[in-house]
Amino acid sequence: MNEMTIEKFIALYDFEGSVVLLEGKRNVIEADTIKLTELGKILTSKTKHVLFRSGNALGADYYFSLGVTAVDSKRLQVITPYKNHRKIENIASETISLDDITLTHDSGIVYQSKKNLKMEKLIDQYVAGDVNRNSIKAAYIIRDTAKVTGTDDIPPATFAIFYDDLSNPLQGGTGHTIQVCKNLNVPFINQQIWFNWLIEK
């Protein structure tokens, strides 16, 4: 992926049914906020078919989403951990919450989520319907998984673009989502690649 240019990305992934994740850390370096929004604008204006998917979180998700919706709000979809999650800040045209998804212990989403061994017990609790302030943490991990795997009703991700903490990478929800991409062979890049796209434009 080190040689992925914006031109190659568009040639490979701008097709009907393509779903590209735009997401990352909640803590964004202040100087980078404009870069995330700019990338969202550029990708939406230079592609015709890509549906952009996010998790409606603070930080990178929001700044990427601002860029997409500035060009075409109909091409932003978010998957949320529960209904009305950050409802006021949600600027997507389509929202799917885990409340709308039937989760069973043998579903692919749960299987991939439980590869996050730290969350395994909480995921079992949540899927069993025992929702409390501890097990609700599992909803965020399951949401992060579903963004990649898709569901019976929504397609899986085709490609993923992340904003990670390069000083402490692959941690938290972003790290989990990247790991799911690796498990399922979904190609992805982070800002080490896409920052260069802003220069290439």
N, C-alpha and C positions, 0 to 999 in steps of 0.2 A: 504493500500500500504506500510505501515511501515515494513512489513515482506517480502517485495519483494527482493529476492536475485537474483543475475545474473543467477543462475541455473534455478530458477522459471521463470524468464523473458524469457529465451531461450525456455524452455519447453512450455510456453504458447503462445509465439508470433513469433516463427520462423516457419512460415508456408507460403505457396505460397499465394501471394496477401497481405501479411502483410505490413503495412506502419507505420513506427515509426518516429515521429518528433524528431529531435535533434536541440535544439535552446535555445536562451536566451538573456540575457542582452548584450548590446554593451560594457559596461564597465566591464571588467573582471579583477579580482585581479591578479596581475602578477604571483604570485605563483600558480594560478589555471589554467593558460593557458595550461600547459603541461598535466594537468589532463583531460581537455576537449578533447584534441587530443588523449590522451591515451585511453579514453573511446571509441572514434570513432573507433580506431584500434581494440580494444578488441571485441567490438560488431560485427564489420564486419568480423573479423577472426573466431569468435565463432558461427556465424549464417550462414545459407546458402541461405535463401529465403527473408529475410527482405529487403525492399526498404527503405532507409533513406531519409527523406524529411526535407528541411530547407528553410530559407527565404533569403539566400544570403546576410545577413547583416554583418556589422562589428562585431567584438567581438566573442561572444560565437558561433554564427552560423559558422563563419569562422574556428574557432579552432576545433569544432566538425567535420566539413567538411574535414579538413586536415587529420584527423585520418581515416575517411572513405575512402577517395581517396588514401591514402597510401597503402590500402589493395585492394580495388576494386572500381575504379571510376565509373563503370557502375551501382553501387547501390546507387548513390547519385542523388536525384532529387531536384531542387529548384523551388519555386514559387516566382516570382518577381512582384513588383508593376507596372512595365512598361518595355518595351523592352530595352535591353542594360543596365539595372540596374547593376552597378558595374561589367561591362562586363569583364574587365581585371582580376578582382579578382575571377570571377565565374569559379569554378573548377568542376562543376557538369557535368555529361554526358547528363542530360536532364533538360531543362529549360522551364518553362511555365510562361508566363507573363499574367497579367490581360488583356493586349491588345488582348490576344488569347481567352479570356473567354467572353461570352455574358452575360452581367449583365442586369437584369430587376428589376424593383421595387418589384416584387413579388417573386424573387428568394430566395432560402434558404440562400445563401451567404449574400445577402443584409439584409435579415431579421435578421440573427444572428449578423451581423455587427452593425446594428442600435440599438442593445441592449446596445451598448456603447453610452450612451445618450449624452455625450460630443461631439461626432462626428456625431450625427444624421443628422444635417442640411448639413454638408459638404458632407456626404455620398449621400444624396438626390441630391445635386448639381453635384457631380461627376457622378453619375449614369445617370443623365439627360443630360450629355455631356458637362456641363459647367466646363471645366477643367482650373484652374488657379493655382497660387502658393499657394493659401489657400486650395482649394478643392483637390489638389494633395495629401494632408495629408491623405485624406480619402482612397486613394489607398493603403497606408501601412496597415491600419486597415482591409480593405477588403482582402488584401493579407494574413494577419495573420489569418483571418477567413477561407479563402479558404484552407489553409494548413491543417485545421482540418476537414472541411466539405467535401473537395473534390469538384469535379464539375461533369458535365455530362460525361466528358471524363477521369477523374482521380478519383481513389477510395478515400474514407475518411480515416482519420488516424485511426489506430488500437490502438496505444499507444503513449504517448508523454514523452520525457525526457527533462527537463528544467535546465538551469543554471539561477537562479534568484538572485536578490540582497536581501539577507536574512535580512539585516538591514532595508530595506524598500521594502518589497515584494509586488508582485501583482500590479505593476505600469506599465504604458506605454504599448507598444506593447506586451511585454511578459505577463503582467498581463491580457491583453485582450485575448490573445491566451489561457491562463490557464482558464479564465472564459468561453470561448467557449467550451473547453474540459469539464468543469463542466456541462454546459448547455446540452451537447450532450452525457454525460456519457462516455466520452473517458477517460480511466484510465491514470494517469500521476504521475510522481515523479519529485523531484528536487534533488539537490546535497546532501541534508541531507541523502538521501538514496543511490544515486549512487556513492558517494565518497567511500562508504564501498565496493562497487564492485571492486574497484581498489585494495583493500587489499585482497579480496577473491580470486582474479584471481591466 
